[in-house]
């Protein structure tokens, strides 16, 4: 669709992949869902394909994304979740209405209604956020060690020692910077 829009970074956790559609938050931010079409592309990539995506859908999505980011950051810092963020996440979850379905080959699919709507898709994302923020799923929320990133991620490593939101982006930047300072 929009060819020159920045590509997506897709991790294994839906909710933090969603907050990761805005990267380098503490540096020069990169918006990866700048248009309704790109939000539709992202949802489709996450198995949440919708029929249509409006500017209002995009606004609701970015509200939810930022609420998840704020709540995840608070949690990683050991602070209570801000009330506004909790309200936005809970409202998106309650509005959702998607149904989980089991496929015959043993996978989970989300049924987003007919037609499949962004509201239903965001409900799935909000539910995923509630799972990681409430500790229902194993792992702890942590913040990326990159000073320009500081993205929240779910650390499921055995000793909870993961430092980067993604090894092949932030981890590598850091490694390159270290090598450069050693040789430069
Ligand atoms: Zn990072």
Boltz pocket constraint, residues with backbone or C-beta under 6 A from the ligand:
constraints:
  - pocket:
      binder: B
      contacts: [[A, 144], [A, 145], [A, 146], [A, 149], [A, 150], [A, 151], [A, 164], [A, 165], [A, 166], [A, 170]]
      max_distance: 6.0
